[in-house]
Amino acid sequence: MKNRLEELRKLNGVTQEELADKLEVSRQTIGSLENGKYNPSITLAFKIARFFGLSIEEIFIYEEEQ
Amino acid sequence: MKKSLKPYVFYLGIFIFAVGILLKFIFPASDGALEQLPFVLTGFGAGIIGVGVAAMIMKKRTEKDPQKAKQYEINEKDERNILIREKACYAAWYVTLFVLAAVTMALFVMGYNVAFCMVLGAFFIHIISMFVFIIYYSKKM
């Protein structure tokens, strides 16, 4: 699943470490999310959305498989 | 932070190790299963002591540095790390399945009937345990 996490993080001037600290996950998880290697749980998706003050759909782009 | 049972593993290891040594002294000229049991227990105990020592060192290190303790807890509870551990366990289950199957066949071919039956039993427990956990988690989730 594609996402705008890296773009939003940089836009808000937050480092991966700071974001990981706020969301109580490891820095590696943030890296994997940004690379699109890992899709978050619904709980983490809500935490991320709340952190940036956006909705989940504004951050995560769901594309139906063809 | 959640209290861990890991430091107590050290004392369990010492107990098993001591039982192994005691058995060797109490039954010095024993044969059969008792002949090997002290060695098995001391070896097993030594291994557990190692795990316990590692846990105690980890505990001491995290107690001295709260930041490190917090990071350790985050890494333990991190959902990606949990998923990685679950996937690794799943893959290891299949590896063990094939290893057990190969060992079972090898023991059968070599004619070690008792060992063959024991490994065959372990092989079935290994498979059945998966179905037991499937039923357990189907009811739980």
N, CA and C atoms of all chains as a GROMACS GRO file, in nm:
protein
  621
    1MET      N    1   0.084  -0.119   0.000
    1MET     CA    2   0.000   0.000   0.000
    1MET      C    3   0.089   0.126   0.000
    2LYS      N    4   0.057   0.217  -0.090
    2LYS     CA    5   0.135   0.342  -0.095
    2LYS      C    6   0.088   0.435   0.017
    3ASN      N    7   0.180   0.522   0.060
    3ASN     CA    8   0.140   0.619   0.162
    3ASN      C    9   0.220   0.748   0.149
    4ARG      N   10   0.173   0.850   0.218
    4ARG     CA   11   0.238   0.982   0.212
    4ARG      C   12   0.315   1.012   0.340
    5LEU      N   13   0.352   0.907   0.411
    5LEU     CA   14   0.413   0.924   0.543
    5LEU      C   15   0.542   1.006   0.538
    6GLU      N   16   0.632   0.969   0.447
    6GLU     CA   17   0.762   1.039   0.438
    6GLU      C   18   0.740   1.188   0.405
    7GLU      N   19   0.650   1.210   0.308
    7GLU     CA   20   0.620   1.348   0.264
    7GLU      C   21   0.565   1.430   0.382
    8LEU      N   22   0.470   1.373   0.454
    8LEU     CA   23   0.407   1.444   0.566
    8LEU      C   24   0.506   1.465   0.681
    9ARG      N   25   0.589   1.364   0.704
    9ARG     CA   26   0.688   1.374   0.813
    9ARG      C   27   0.785   1.489   0.784
   10LYS      N   28   0.834   1.493   0.660
   10LYS     CA   29   0.930   1.598   0.623
   10LYS      C   30   0.864   1.736   0.622
   11LEU      N   31   0.737   1.737   0.579
   11LEU     CA   32   0.661   1.862   0.578
   11LEU      C   33   0.645   1.919   0.718
   12ASN      N   34   0.633   1.830   0.816
   12ASN     CA   35   0.616   1.872   0.955
   12ASN      C   36   0.749   1.886   1.030
   13GLY      N   37   0.858   1.861   0.959
   13GLY     CA   38   0.992   1.874   1.019
   13GLY      C   39   1.017   1.777   1.132
   14VAL      N   40   0.970   1.656   1.116
   14VAL     CA   41   0.987   1.553   1.219
   14VAL      C   42   1.084   1.446   1.167
   15THR      N   43   1.174   1.402   1.253
   15THR     CA   44   1.266   1.295   1.212
   15THR      C   45   1.198   1.159   1.233
   16GLN      N   46   1.256   1.056   1.173
   16GLN     CA   47   1.200   0.921   1.190
   16GLN      C   48   1.202   0.881   1.338
   17GLU      N   49   1.311   0.918   1.408
   17GLU     CA   50   1.325   0.884   1.551
   17GLU      C   51   1.215   0.951   1.633
   18GLU      N   52   1.190   1.080   1.605
   18GLU     CA   53   1.088   1.154   1.680
   18GLU      C   54   0.949   1.096   1.656
   19LEU      N   55   0.921   1.064   1.529
   19LEU     CA   56   0.790   1.007   1.496
   19LEU      C   57   0.773   0.870   1.562
   20ALA      N   58   0.879   0.790   1.556
   20ALA     CA   59   0.876   0.657   1.619
   20ALA      C   60   0.850   0.671   1.769
   21ASP      N   61   0.916   0.770   1.831
   21ASP     CA   62   0.901   0.794   1.974
   21ASP      C   63   0.757   0.833   2.007
   22LYS      N   64   0.699   0.920   1.926
   22LYS     CA   65   0.561   0.967   1.950
   22LYS      C   66   0.461   0.853   1.932
   23LEU      N   67   0.486   0.767   1.831
   23LEU     CA   68   0.391   0.659   1.801
   23LEU      C   69   0.420   0.531   1.881
   24GLU      N   70   0.530   0.534   1.957
   24GLU     CA   71   0.573   0.418   2.038
   24GLU      C   72   0.595   0.294   1.954
   25VAL      N   73   0.667   0.316   1.844
   25VAL     CA   74   0.710   0.204   1.760
   25VAL      C   75   0.861   0.221   1.736
   26SER      N   76   0.923   0.121   1.674
   26SER     CA   77   1.066   0.133   1.648
   26SER      C   78   1.091   0.220   1.525
   27ARG      N   79   1.212   0.277   1.518
   27ARG     CA   80   1.246   0.361   1.403
   27ARG      C   81   1.241   0.279   1.274
   28GLN      N   82   1.278   0.152   1.286
   28GLN     CA   83   1.276   0.063   1.168
   28GLN      C   84   1.135   0.048   1.112
   29THR      N   85   1.036   0.049   1.201
   29THR     CA   86   0.896   0.038   1.156
   29THR      C   87   0.858   0.159   1.072
   30ILE      N   88   0.902   0.278   1.116
   30ILE     CA   89   0.874   0.401   1.039
   30ILE      C   90   0.940   0.390   0.902
   31GLY      N   91   1.066   0.345   0.901
   31GLY     CA   92   1.138   0.328   0.774
   31GLY      C   93   1.067   0.233   0.680
   32SER      N   94   1.023   0.120   0.735
   32SER     CA   95   0.953   0.020   0.653
   32SER      C   96   0.820   0.072   0.601
   33LEU      N   97   0.750   0.150   0.686
   33LEU     CA   98   0.622   0.210   0.643
   33LEU      C   99   0.647   0.307   0.527
   34GLU      N  100   0.750   0.389   0.542
   34GLU     CA  101   0.781   0.488   0.438
   34GLU      C  102   0.821   0.421   0.307
   35ASN      N  103   0.893   0.309   0.318
   35ASN     CA  104   0.935   0.237   0.196
   35ASN      C  105   0.821   0.156   0.134
   36GLY      N  106   0.711   0.145   0.207
   36GLY     CA  107   0.598   0.066   0.158
   36GLY      C  108   0.620  -0.084   0.174
   37LYS      N  109   0.722  -0.121   0.254
   37LYS     CA  110   0.750  -0.263   0.278
   37LYS      C  111   0.653  -0.323   0.379
   38TYR      N  112   0.601  -0.238   0.465
   38TYR     CA  113   0.515  -0.285   0.573
   38TYR      C  114   0.387  -0.202   0.579
   39ASN      N  115   0.274  -0.271   0.592
   39ASN     CA  116   0.145  -0.202   0.608
   39ASN      C  117   0.107  -0.202   0.756
   40PRO      N  118   0.068  -0.086   0.809
   40PRO     CA  119   0.042  -0.080   0.954
   40PRO      C  120  -0.090  -0.147   0.992
   41SER      N  121  -0.101  -0.179   1.119
   41SER     CA  122  -0.229  -0.228   1.172
   41SER      C  123  -0.325  -0.110   1.173
   42ILE      N  124  -0.453  -0.137   1.190
   42ILE     CA  125  -0.552  -0.029   1.192
   42ILE      C  126  -0.526   0.066   1.309
   43THR      N  127  -0.478   0.010   1.421
   43THR     CA  128  -0.447   0.094   1.539
   43THR      C  129  -0.334   0.192   1.507
   44LEU      N  130  -0.228   0.141   1.447
   44LEU     CA  131  -0.114   0.228   1.415
   44LEU      C  132  -0.153   0.330   1.308
   45ALA      N  133  -0.236   0.286   1.211
   45ALA     CA  134  -0.283   0.379   1.107
   45ALA      C  135  -0.360   0.495   1.170
   46PHE      N  136  -0.444   0.465   1.270
   46PHE     CA  137  -0.519   0.570   1.340
   46PHE      C  138  -0.424   0.663   1.417
   47LYS      N  139  -0.324   0.603   1.482
   47LYS     CA  140  -0.226   0.682   1.558
   47LYS      C  141  -0.153   0.780   1.465
   48ILE      N  142  -0.112   0.729   1.347
   48ILE     CA  143  -0.040   0.812   1.249
   48ILE      C  144  -0.132   0.925   1.201
   49ALA      N  145  -0.256   0.888   1.168
   49ALA     CA  146  -0.353   0.986   1.119
   49ALA      C  147  -0.377   1.096   1.222
   50ARG      N  148  -0.392   1.055   1.348
   50ARG     CA  149  -0.416   1.153   1.455
   50ARG      C  150  -0.294   1.242   1.476
   51PHE      N  151  -0.175   1.183   1.463
   51PHE     CA  152  -0.052   1.261   1.482
   51PHE      C  153  -0.044   1.376   1.381
   52PHE      N  154  -0.081   1.346   1.256
   52PHE     CA  155  -0.074   1.448   1.151
   52PHE      C  156  -0.204   1.528   1.139
   53GLY      N  157  -0.306   1.491   1.216
   53GLY     CA  158  -0.434   1.562   1.211
   53GLY      C  159  -0.507   1.541   1.079
   54LEU      N  160  -0.490   1.425   1.021
   54LEU     CA  161  -0.555   1.393   0.892
   54LEU      C  162  -0.636   1.264   0.906
   55SER      N  163  -0.708   1.229   0.800
   55SER     CA  164  -0.780   1.101   0.803
   55SER      C  165  -0.688   0.992   0.746
   56ILE      N  166  -0.719   0.868   0.774
   56ILE     CA  167  -0.636   0.756   0.726
   56ILE      C  168  -0.626   0.760   0.573
   57GLU      N  169  -0.739   0.789   0.508
   57GLU     CA  170  -0.742   0.790   0.360
   57GLU      C  171  -0.651   0.897   0.301
   58GLU      N  172  -0.628   1.003   0.380
   58GLU     CA  173  -0.540   1.110   0.330
   58GLU      C  174  -0.392   1.070   0.338
   59ILE      N  175  -0.363   0.970   0.415
   59ILE     CA  176  -0.222   0.926   0.431
   59ILE      C  177  -0.195   0.797   0.354
   60PHE      N  178  -0.287   0.704   0.366
   60PHE     CA  179  -0.267   0.573   0.301
   60PHE      C  180  -0.355   0.562   0.177
   61ILE      N  181  -0.290   0.520   0.068
   61ILE     CA  182  -0.362   0.511  -0.061
   61ILE      C  183  -0.389   0.364  -0.091
   62TYR      N  184  -0.517   0.329  -0.079
   62TYR     CA  185  -0.554   0.190  -0.106
   62TYR      C  186  -0.590   0.173  -0.253
   63GLU      N  187  -0.517   0.084  -0.319
   63GLU     CA  188  -0.547   0.055  -0.460
   63GLU      C  189  -0.593  -0.089  -0.470
   64GLU      N  190  -0.714  -0.108  -0.522
   64GLU     CA  191  -0.766  -0.245  -0.535
   64GLU      C  192  -0.683  -0.323  -0.636
   65GLU      N  193  -0.659  -0.452  -0.601
   65GLU     CA  194  -0.579  -0.535  -0.693
   65GLU      C  195  -0.657  -0.561  -0.820
   66GLN      N  196  -0.587  -0.552  -0.933
   66GLN     CA  197  -0.651  -0.570  -1.064
   66GLN      C  198  -0.686  -0.718  -1.088
   67MET      N  199   0.741  -0.085   3.368
   67MET     CA  200   0.769  -0.194   3.274
   67MET      C  201   0.718  -0.327   3.329
   68LYS      N  202   0.667  -0.409   3.239
   68LYS     CA  203   0.616  -0.539   3.278
   68LYS      C  204   0.726  -0.623   3.342
   69LYS      N  205   0.694  -0.688   3.455
   69LYS     CA  206   0.795  -0.772   3.521
   69LYS      C  207   0.821  -0.896   3.439
   70SER      N  208   0.948  -0.926   3.419
   70SER     CA  209   0.984  -1.041   3.339
   70SER      C  210   1.024  -1.158   3.429
   71LEU      N  211   0.991  -1.279   3.385
   71LEU     CA  212   1.027  -1.399   3.461
   71LEU      C  213   1.169  -1.443   3.426
   72LYS      N  214   1.228  -1.380   3.323
   72LYS     CA  215   1.357  -1.427   3.273
   72LYS      C  216   1.468  -1.434   3.380
   73PRO      N  217   1.481  -1.334   3.472
   73PRO     CA  218   1.588  -1.344   3.571
   73PRO      C  219   1.578  -1.470   3.658
   74TYR      N  220   1.456  -1.519   3.682
   74TYR     CA  221   1.439  -1.638   3.767
   74TYR      C  222   1.485  -1.764   3.696
   75VAL      N  223   1.498  -1.757   3.564
   75VAL     CA  224   1.545  -1.870   3.484
   75VAL      C  225   1.683  -1.913   3.532
   76PHE      N  226   1.765  -1.815   3.575
   76PHE     CA  227   1.900  -1.841   3.625
   76PHE      C  228   1.896  -1.941   3.741
   77TYR      N  229   1.804  -1.916   3.837
   77TYR     CA  230   1.794  -2.003   3.955
   77TYR      C  231   1.742  -2.142   3.917
   78LEU      N  232   1.651  -2.146   3.819
   78LEU     CA  233   1.602  -2.276   3.770
   78LEU      C  234   1.717  -2.355   3.709
   79GLY      N  235   1.803  -2.285   3.634
   79GLY     CA  236   1.920  -2.348   3.571
   79GLY      C  237   2.013  -2.404   3.675
   80ILE      N  238   2.038  -2.327   3.783
   80ILE     CA  239   2.126  -2.373   3.892
   80ILE      C  240   2.067  -2.497   3.958
   81PHE      N  241   1.934  -2.496   3.976
   81PHE     CA  242   1.867  -2.610   4.040
   81PHE      C  243   1.884  -2.736   3.955
   82ILE      N  244   1.857  -2.725   3.825
   82ILE     CA  245   1.869  -2.842   3.736
   82ILE      C  246   2.014  -2.890   3.730
   83PHE      N  247   2.108  -2.795   3.722
   83PHE     CA  248   2.250  -2.827   3.718
   83PHE      C  249   2.290  -2.903   3.845
   84ALA      N  250   2.242  -2.852   3.962
   84ALA     CA  251   2.276  -2.914   4.091
   84ALA      C  252   2.217  -3.054   4.101
   85VAL      N  253   2.093  -3.071   4.052
   85VAL     CA  254   2.029  -3.203   4.055
   85VAL      C  255   2.112  -3.302   3.972
   86GLY      N  256   2.161  -3.257   3.859
   86GLY     CA  257   2.244  -3.340   3.772
   86GLY      C  258   2.371  -3.385   3.842
   87ILE      N  259   2.438  -3.291   3.908
   87ILE     CA  260   2.563  -3.323   3.981
   87ILE      C  261   2.534  -3.417   4.098
   88LEU      N  262   2.423  -3.387   4.171
   88LEU     CA  263   2.386  -3.472   4.286
   88LEU      C  264   2.359  -3.615   4.244
   89LEU      N  265   2.288  -3.629   4.131
   89LEU     CA  266   2.256  -3.764   4.081
   89LEU      C  267   2.384  -3.842   4.051
   90LYS      N  268   2.484  -3.773   3.999
   90LYS     CA  269   2.611  -3.840   3.965
   90LYS      C  270   2.680  -3.890   4.092
   91PHE      N  271   2.667  -3.809   4.202
   91PHE     CA  272   2.731  -3.848   4.329
   91PHE      C  273   2.650  -3.955   4.401
   92ILE      N  274   2.516  -3.945   4.392
   92ILE     CA  275   2.431  -4.041   4.465
   92ILE      C  276   2.435  -4.178   4.397
   93PHE      N  277   2.429  -4.178   4.264
   93PHE     CA  278   2.433  -4.305   4.189
   93PHE      C  279   2.556  -4.307   4.097
   94PRO      N  280   2.677  -4.322   4.156
   94PRO     CA  281   2.797  -4.315   4.072
   94PRO      C  282   2.810  -4.432   3.973
   95ALA      N  283   2.764  -4.550   4.014
   95ALA     CA  284   2.785  -4.666   3.926
   95ALA      C  285   2.653  -4.714   3.867
   96SER      N  286   2.567  -4.620   3.829
   96SER     CA  287   2.437  -4.660   3.776
   96SER      C  288   2.446  -4.689   3.626
   97ASP      N  289   2.349  -4.764   3.579
   97ASP     CA  290   2.345  -4.790   3.434
   97ASP      C  291   2.204  -4.759   3.381
   98GLY      N  292   2.183  -4.781   3.254
   98GLY     CA  293   2.053  -4.750   3.193
   98GLY      C  294   2.034  -4.600   3.181
   99ALA      N  295   1.909  -4.558   3.202
   99ALA     CA  296   1.876  -4.416   3.186
   99ALA      C  297   1.949  -4.328   3.288
  100LEU      N  298   1.969  -4.383   3.410
  100LEU     CA  299   2.034  -4.306   3.517
  100LEU      C  300   2.180  -4.276   3.485
  101GLU      N  301   2.240  -4.354   3.397
  101GLU     CA  302   2.381  -4.333   3.362
  101GLU      C  303   2.397  -4.200   3.284
  102GLN      N  304   2.302  -4.174   3.194
  102GLN     CA  305   2.311  -4.054   3.108
  102GLN      C  306   2.242  -3.932   3.169
  103LEU      N  307   2.142  -3.958   3.256
  103LEU     CA  308   2.060  -3.848   3.309
  103LEU      C  309   2.141  -3.733   3.374
  104PRO      N  310   2.242  -3.764   3.461
  104PRO     CA  311   2.318  -3.652   3.520
  104PRO      C  312   2.383  -3.563   3.415
  105PHE      N  313   2.435  -3.621   3.308
  105PHE     CA  314   2.500  -3.543   3.203
  105PHE      C  315   2.398  -3.457   3.128
  106VAL      N  316   2.282  -3.519   3.103
  106VAL     CA  317   2.175  -3.444   3.034
  106VAL      C  318   2.131  -3.325   3.119
  107LEU      N  319   2.111  -3.353   3.251
  107LEU     CA  320   2.064  -3.246   3.341
  107LEU      C  321   2.167  -3.136   3.358
  108THR      N  322   2.296  -3.173   3.375
  108THR     CA  323   2.399  -3.068   3.391
  108THR      C  324   2.411  -2.985   3.263
  109GLY      N  325   2.404  -3.052   3.148
  109GLY     CA  326   2.411  -2.980   3.020
  109GLY      C  327   2.294  -2.886   3.002
  110PHE      N  328   2.175  -2.939   3.032
  110PHE     CA  329   2.051  -2.861   3.019
  110PHE      C  330   2.054  -2.744   3.117
  111GLY      N  331   2.097  -2.774   3.241
  111GLY     CA  332   2.106  -2.671   3.346
  111GLY      C  333   2.204  -2.562   3.307
  112ALA      N  334   2.319  -2.600   3.252
  112ALA     CA  335   2.420  -2.502   3.211
  112ALA      C  336   2.364  -2.410   3.103
  113GLY      N  337   2.289  -2.468   3.011
  113GLY     CA  338   2.226  -2.388   2.904
  113GLY      C  339   2.129  -2.287   2.961
  114ILE      N  340   2.047  -2.332   3.057
  114ILE     CA  341   1.947  -2.243   3.118
  114ILE      C  342   2.016  -2.134   3.200
  115ILE      N  343   2.128  -2.169   3.267
  115ILE     CA  344   2.204  -2.069   3.344
  115ILE      C  345   2.251  -1.958   3.248
  116GLY      N  346   2.298  -1.999   3.131
  116GLY     CA  347   2.343  -1.903   3.029
  116GLY      C  348   2.232  -1.805   2.991
  117VAL      N  349   2.112  -1.859   2.970
  117VAL     CA  350   1.996  -1.774   2.936
  117VAL      C  351   1.966  -1.679   3.051
  118GLY      N  352   1.971  -1.733   3.175
  118GLY     CA  353   1.944  -1.654   3.294
  118GLY      C  354   2.044  -1.541   3.312
  119VAL      N  355   2.174  -1.572   3.290
  119VAL     CA  356   2.280  -1.471   3.304
  119VAL      C  357   2.257  -1.359   3.202
  120ALA      N  358   2.224  -1.398   3.079
  120ALA     CA  359   2.198  -1.298   2.974
  120ALA      C  360   2.081  -1.209   3.014
  121ALA      N  361   1.975  -1.270   3.070
  121ALA     CA  362   1.858  -1.193   3.113
  121ALA      C  363   1.893  -1.096   3.226
  122MET      N  364   1.978  -1.142   3.321
  122MET     CA  365   2.018  -1.058   3.434
  122MET      C  366   2.103  -0.939   3.387
  123ILE      N  367   2.194  -0.965   3.294
  123ILE     CA  368   2.277  -0.856   3.239
  123ILE      C  369   2.188  -0.753   3.172
  124MET      N  370   2.090  -0.802   3.094
  124MET     CA  371   1.997  -0.715   3.023
  124MET      C  372   1.918  -0.629   3.122
  125LYS      N  373   1.874  -0.694   3.233
  125LYS     CA  374   1.794  -0.624   3.335
  125LYS      C  375   1.878  -0.514   3.400
  126LYS      N  376   2.003  -0.547   3.436
  126LYS     CA  377   2.093  -0.449   3.498
  126LYS      C  378   2.116  -0.329   3.405
  127ARG      N  379   2.138  -0.359   3.278
  127ARG     CA  380   2.166  -0.253   3.181
  127ARG      C  381   2.046  -0.159   3.165
  128THR      N  382   1.926  -0.218   3.159
  128THR     CA  383   1.806  -0.136   3.139
  128THR      C  384   1.769  -0.059   3.265
  129GLU      N  385   1.801  -0.117   3.384
  129GLU     CA  386   1.772  -0.047   3.510
  129GLU      C  387   1.855   0.080   3.524
  130LYS      N  388   1.981   0.073   3.476
  130LYS     CA  389   2.072   0.187   3.486
  130LYS      C  390   2.032   0.300   3.392
  131ASP      N  391   1.973   0.263   3.279
  131ASP     CA  392   1.941   0.362   3.176
  131ASP      C  393   1.793   0.354   3.139
  132PRO      N  394   1.707   0.443   3.197
  132PRO     CA  395   1.562   0.437   3.169
  132PRO      C  396   1.529   0.454   3.021
  133GLN      N  397   1.611   0.535   2.950
  133GLN     CA  398   1.588   0.557   2.808
  133GLN      C  399   1.605   0.426   2.730
  134LYS      N  400   1.709   0.352   2.769
  134LYS     CA  401   1.736   0.223   2.706
  134LYS      C  402   1.624   0.122   2.738
  135ALA      N  403   1.574   0.131   2.862
  135ALA     CA  404   1.465   0.043   2.906
  135ALA      C  405   1.339   0.069   2.824
  136LYS      N  406   1.312   0.198   2.801
  136LYS     CA  407   1.193   0.237   2.723
  136LYS      C  408   1.207   0.186   2.579
  137GLN      N  409   1.328   0.204   2.523
  137GLN     CA  410   1.353   0.159   2.386
  137GLN      C  411   1.338   0.007   2.375
  138TYR      N  412   1.386  -0.063   2.478
  138TYR     CA  413   1.376  -0.209   2.481
  138TYR      C  414   1.230  -0.252   2.481
  139GLU      N  415   1.149  -0.181   2.564
  139GLU     CA  416   1.006  -0.213   2.573
  139GLU      C  417   0.936  -0.184   2.440
  140ILE      N  418   0.972  -0.071   2.377
  140ILE     CA  419   0.913  -0.036   2.248
  140ILE      C  420   0.945  -0.144   2.144
  141ASN      N  421   1.071  -0.186   2.142
  141ASN     CA  422   1.112  -0.290   2.046
  141ASN      C  423   1.039  -0.422   2.071
  142GLU      N  424   1.014  -0.452   2.199
  142GLU     CA  425   0.944  -0.576   2.234
  142GLU      C  426   0.798  -0.572   2.188
  143LYS      N  427   0.735  -0.452   2.204
  143LYS     CA  428   0.592  -0.439   2.173
  143LYS      C  429   0.566  -0.390   2.032
  144ASP      N  430   0.671  -0.354   1.960
  144ASP     CA  431   0.655  -0.300   1.824
  144ASP      C  432   0.581  -0.400   1.735
  145GLU      N  433   0.473  -0.354   1.670
  145GLU     CA  434   0.388  -0.448   1.592
  145GLU      C  435   0.462  -0.514   1.477
  146ARG      N  436   0.557  -0.440   1.416
  146ARG     CA  437   0.634  -0.500   1.305
  146ARG      C  438   0.726  -0.610   1.359
  147ASN      N  439   0.789  -0.584   1.475
  147ASN     CA  440   0.876  -0.685   1.535
  147ASN      C  441   0.796  -0.809   1.574
  148ILE      N  442   0.674  -0.787   1.626
  148ILE     CA  443   0.589  -0.900   1.665
  148ILE      C  444   0.555  -0.983   1.540
  149LEU      N  445   0.521  -0.913   1.431
  149LEU     CA  446   0.487  -0.982   1.306
  149LEU      C  447   0.609  -1.060   1.253
  150ILE      N  448   0.727  -0.997   1.263
  150ILE     CA  449   0.849  -1.065   1.217
  150ILE      C  450   0.871  -1.192   1.298
  151ARG      N  451   0.854  -1.183   1.431
  151ARG     CA  452   0.873  -1.301   1.517
  151ARG      C  453   0.772  -1.410   1.482
  152GLU      N  454   0.647  -1.370   1.458
  152GLU     CA  455   0.543  -1.469   1.423
  152GLU      C  456   0.574  -1.538   1.291
  153LYS      N  457   0.619  -1.459   1.192
  153LYS     CA  458   0.652  -1.516   1.061
  153LYS      C  459   0.773  -1.609   1.073
  154ALA      N  460   0.870  -1.568   1.157
  154ALA     CA  461   0.989  -1.652   1.176
  154ALA      C  462   0.951  -1.785   1.242
  155CYS      N  463   0.860  -1.779   1.341
  155CYS     CA  464   0.815  -1.901   1.409
  155CYS      C  465   0.742  -1.991   1.310
  156TYR      N  466   0.662  -1.932   1.224
  156TYR     CA  467   0.585  -2.007   1.124
  156TYR      C  468   0.681  -2.079   1.028
  157ALA      N  469   0.784  -2.006   0.982
  157ALA     CA  470   0.883  -2.066   0.891
  157ALA      C  471   0.961  -2.175   0.963
  158ALA      N  472   0.997  -2.148   1.091
  158ALA     CA  473   1.073  -2.247   1.168
  158ALA      C  474   0.992  -2.375   1.190
  159TRP      N  475   0.859  -2.360   1.202
  159TRP     CA  476   0.772  -2.477   1.220
  159TRP      C  477   0.786  -2.570   1.100
  160TYR      N  478   0.784  -2.512   0.978
  160TYR     CA  479   0.797  -2.593   0.857
  160TYR      C  480   0.935  -2.658   0.846
  161VAL      N  481   1.039  -2.580   0.883
  161VAL     CA  482   1.176  -2.635   0.878
  161VAL      C  483   1.184  -2.755   0.972
  162THR      N  484   1.131  -2.739   1.095
  162THR     CA  485   1.134  -2.848   1.193
  162THR      C  486   1.055  -2.969   1.143
  163LEU      N  487   0.943  -2.942   1.074
  163LEU     CA  488   0.861  -3.051   1.020
  163LEU      C  489   0.942  -3.138   0.924
  164PHE      N  490   1.013  -3.073   0.831
  164PHE     CA  491   1.092  -3.147   0.733
  164PHE      C  492   1.212  -3.216   0.797
  165VAL      N  493   1.273  -3.149   0.896
  165VAL     CA  494   1.387  -3.210   0.966
  165VAL      C  495   1.341  -3.334   1.041
  166LEU      N  496   1.227  -3.323   1.111
  166LEU     CA  497   1.174  -3.438   1.185
  166LEU      C  498   1.139  -3.552   1.091
  167ALA      N  499   1.080  -3.518   0.976
  167ALA     CA  500   1.044  -3.622   0.877
  167ALA      C  501   1.170  -3.693   0.828
  168ALA      N  502   1.275  -3.616   0.799
  168ALA     CA  503   1.400  -3.674   0.750
  168ALA      C  504   1.464  -3.762   0.856
  169VAL      N  505   1.466  -3.713   0.981
  169VAL     CA  506   1.527  -3.791   1.091
  169VAL      C  507   1.447  -3.919   1.115
  170THR      N  508   1.313  -3.908   1.109
  170THR     CA  509   1.228  -4.026   1.128
  170THR      C  510   1.260  -4.133   1.024
  171MET      N  511   1.268  -4.090   0.899
  171MET     CA  512   1.298  -4.187   0.791
  171MET      C  513   1.438  -4.246   0.807
  172ALA      N  514   1.534  -4.162   0.843
  172ALA     CA  515   1.673  -4.208   0.859
  172ALA      C  516   1.682  -4.312   0.971
  173LEU      N  517   1.613  -4.285   1.083
  173LEU     CA  518   1.616  -4.379   1.196
  173LEU      C  519   1.550  -4.511   1.160
  174PHE      N  520   1.441  -4.502   1.079
  174PHE     CA  521   1.371  -4.623   1.036
  174PHE      C  522   1.463  -4.708   0.947
  175VAL      N  523   1.529  -4.642   0.854
  175VAL     CA  524   1.619  -4.713   0.760
  175VAL      C  525   1.736  -4.776   0.836
  176MET      N  526   1.787  -4.703   0.938
  176MET     CA  527   1.902  -4.754   1.013
  176MET      C  528   1.864  -4.861   1.116
  177GLY      N  529   1.733  -4.878   1.135
  177GLY     CA  530   1.685  -4.983   1.224
  177GLY      C  531   1.685  -4.947   1.371
  178TYR      N  532   1.693  -4.818   1.405
  178TYR     CA  533   1.685  -4.776   1.546
  178TYR      C  534   1.538  -4.762   1.582
  179ASN      N  535   1.477  -4.874   1.620
  179ASN     CA  536   1.331  -4.876   1.636
  179ASN      C  537   1.280  -4.788   1.750
  180VAL      N  538   1.349  -4.791   1.866
  180VAL     CA  539   1.303  -4.711   1.981
  180VAL      C  540   1.313  -4.561   1.946
  181ALA      N  541   1.430  -4.522   1.895
  181ALA     CA  542   1.451  -4.381   1.858
  181ALA      C  543   1.352  -4.342   1.748
  182PHE      N  544   1.327  -4.434   1.654
  182PHE     CA  545   1.232  -4.406   1.545
  182PHE      C  546   1.093  -4.376   1.601
  183CYS      N  547   1.048  -4.461   1.695
  183CYS     CA  548   0.915  -4.440   1.754
  183CYS      C  549   0.908  -4.307   1.832
  184MET      N  550   1.018  -4.274   1.902
  184MET     CA  551   1.019  -4.148   1.980
  184MET      C  552   1.012  -4.027   1.886
  185VAL      N  553   1.091  -4.029   1.781
  185VAL     CA  554   1.091  -3.915   1.687
  185VAL      C  555   0.959  -3.909   1.611
  186LEU      N  556   0.902  -4.026   1.578
  186LEU     CA  557   0.772  -4.030   1.510
  186LEU      C  558   0.665  -3.966   1.600
  187GLY      N  559   0.674  -3.996   1.730
  187GLY     CA  560   0.582  -3.936   1.828
  187GLY      C  561   0.597  -3.785   1.830
  188ALA      N  562   0.722  -3.739   1.832
  188ALA     CA  563   0.749  -3.594   1.832
  188ALA      C  564   0.696  -3.530   1.704
  189PHE      N  565   0.710  -3.602   1.592
  189PHE     CA  566   0.663  -3.557   1.461
  189PHE      C  567   0.511  -3.536   1.464
  190PHE      N  568   0.439  -3.632   1.522
  190PHE     CA  569   0.293  -3.621   1.529
  190PHE      C  570   0.250  -3.509   1.625
  191ILE      N  571   0.321  -3.500   1.738
  191ILE     CA  572   0.288  -3.392   1.834
  191ILE      C  573   0.308  -3.256   1.766
  192HIS      N  574   0.415  -3.247   1.688
  192HIS     CA  575   0.447  -3.123   1.616
  192HIS      C  576   0.331  -3.084   1.522
  193ILE      N  577   0.280  -3.183   1.448
  193ILE     CA  578   0.170  -3.155   1.354
  193ILE      C  579   0.040  -3.127   1.429
  194ILE      N  580   0.009  -3.215   1.527
  194ILE     CA  581  -0.118  -3.202   1.600
  194ILE      C  582  -0.125  -3.068   1.674
  195SER      N  583  -0.008  -3.025   1.730
  195SER     CA  584  -0.007  -2.898   1.805
  195SER      C  585  -0.055  -2.782   1.717
  196MET      N  586  -0.021  -2.788   1.587
  196MET     CA  587  -0.066  -2.680   1.499
  196MET      C  588  -0.220  -2.677   1.491
  197PHE      N  589  -0.280  -2.795   1.476
  197PHE     CA  590  -0.427  -2.801   1.466
  197PHE      C  591  -0.493  -2.759   1.598
  198VAL      N  592  -0.429  -2.797   1.709
  198VAL     CA  593  -0.481  -2.757   1.841
  198VAL      C  594  -0.481  -2.604   1.851
  199PHE      N  595  -0.371  -2.541   1.808
  199PHE     CA  596  -0.362  -2.395   1.815
  199PHE      C  597  -0.456  -2.328   1.715
  200ILE      N  598  -0.481  -2.393   1.600
  200ILE     CA  599  -0.578  -2.338   1.504
  200ILE      C  600  -0.716  -2.331   1.569
  201ILE      N  601  -0.755  -2.441   1.636
  201ILE     CA  602  -0.886  -2.446   1.704
  201ILE      C  603  -0.891  -2.341   1.814
  202TYR      N  604  -0.780  -2.333   1.892
  202TYR     CA  605  -0.773  -2.239   2.005
  202TYR      C  606  -0.790  -2.093   1.956
  203TYR      N  607  -0.714  -2.059   1.852
  203TYR     CA  608  -0.721  -1.920   1.804
  203TYR      C  609  -0.850  -1.892   1.726
  204SER      N  610  -0.910  -1.997   1.665
  204SER     CA  611  -1.039  -1.977   1.596
  204SER      C  612  -1.146  -1.938   1.696
  205LYS      N  613  -1.139  -1.997   1.816
  205LYS     CA  614  -1.238  -1.965   1.919
  205LYS      C  615  -1.209  -1.830   1.983
  206LYS      N  616  -1.080  -1.797   1.993
  206LYS     CA  617  -1.039  -1.675   2.062
  206LYS      C  618  -1.058  -1.550   1.976
  207MET      N  619  -1.041  -1.563   1.843
  207MET     CA  620  -1.044  -1.445   1.756
  207MET      C  621  -1.178  -1.432   1.682
   0.00000   0.00000   0.00000
